[in-house]
Amino acid sequence: MVPDPLNLPYPLVMYDAVGVRQETGKQARLLNSILLENPLKLSSEVLQQKLKEYVGHTPIQVVAGAILGIVLALVINNCY
């Protein structure tokens, strides 16, 4: 049985792509800056492991992806 496309959680995925992941990037930047100060006197091996700061998408990228997905779905639907 094929799921109804209208019941899939597209808004939730788009919210995650923009909001939650950008917040993760902000936290990673803050933690990386704290690690540069090294207040815990960590070894140099630990300090070499930086967190990824760019894990999300910009709102423009999400909107462009949504538009591209709709256009591709319409094109493929018309072909078959």
C-alpha positions as CSV (number, residue, x, y, z in Angstrom):
1,M,0.0,0.0,0.0
2,V,1.4,3.4,-1.1
3,P,1.1,6.1,1.6
4,D,-0.9,9.2,0.8
5,P,1.6,12.0,0.1
6,L,-0.5,14.5,1.9
7,N,-0.1,12.6,5.1
8,L,3.7,12.7,5.1
9,P,5.4,15.1,7.5
10,Y,6.8,17.5,5.0
11,P,6.4,20.6,7.2
12,L,8.1,18.8,10.1
13,V,11.1,17.9,7.9
14,M,11.3,21.5,6.5
15,Y,11.2,22.9,10.1
16,D,14.0,20.5,11.1
17,A,16.1,21.5,8.1
18,V,15.9,25.2,9.0
19,G,15.3,25.6,12.7
20,V,16.6,22.7,14.7
21,R,19.8,22.1,12.6
22,Q,20.7,25.8,12.6
23,E,20.4,25.9,16.4
24,T,22.7,22.9,16.5
25,G,25.2,24.9,14.4
26,K,25.0,27.8,16.8
27,Q,25.7,25.6,19.7
28,A,28.7,24.0,17.9
29,R,30.2,27.4,17.2
30,L,29.9,28.4,20.8
31,L,31.4,25.1,22.0
32,N,34.2,25.4,19.6
33,S,35.0,28.9,20.8
34,I,35.0,27.7,24.4
35,L,37.3,24.8,23.5
36,L,39.7,27.4,21.9
37,E,40.0,29.1,25.3
38,N,40.6,25.6,26.9
39,P,39.3,26.4,30.4
40,L,39.3,22.7,31.3
41,K,43.0,22.3,30.4
42,L,42.3,19.5,27.9
43,S,45.0,17.8,25.9
44,S,45.9,18.9,22.4
45,E,44.4,15.7,21.0
46,V,41.0,16.5,22.3
47,L,41.2,20.1,21.2
48,Q,41.8,19.0,17.6
49,Q,38.3,17.5,17.3
50,K,36.1,20.4,16.3
51,L,32.3,20.2,16.0
52,K,30.7,20.7,12.6
53,E,29.2,24.2,12.6
54,Y,27.2,24.1,9.3
55,V,24.6,21.3,9.7
56,G,21.4,23.0,8.6
57,H,19.9,24.7,5.5
58,T,19.1,28.3,5.1
59,P,15.4,29.2,4.6
60,I,16.0,30.0,0.9
61,Q,17.5,26.5,0.4
62,V,14.5,24.9,2.0
63,V,12.0,26.9,-0.1
64,A,14.1,26.1,-3.3
65,G,14.1,22.4,-2.4
66,A,10.3,22.4,-1.8
67,I,9.7,24.2,-5.2
68,L,12.1,21.8,-7.0
69,G,10.4,18.8,-5.4
70,I,6.9,20.0,-6.5
71,V,8.1,20.8,-10.0
72,L,9.8,17.4,-10.4
73,A,6.8,15.6,-9.1
74,L,4.6,17.3,-11.6
75,V,7.0,16.6,-14.5
76,I,7.3,12.9,-13.6
77,N,3.6,12.6,-13.1
78,N,2.9,14.0,-16.5
79,C,5.5,11.7,-18.1
80,Y,3.9,8.5,-16.8
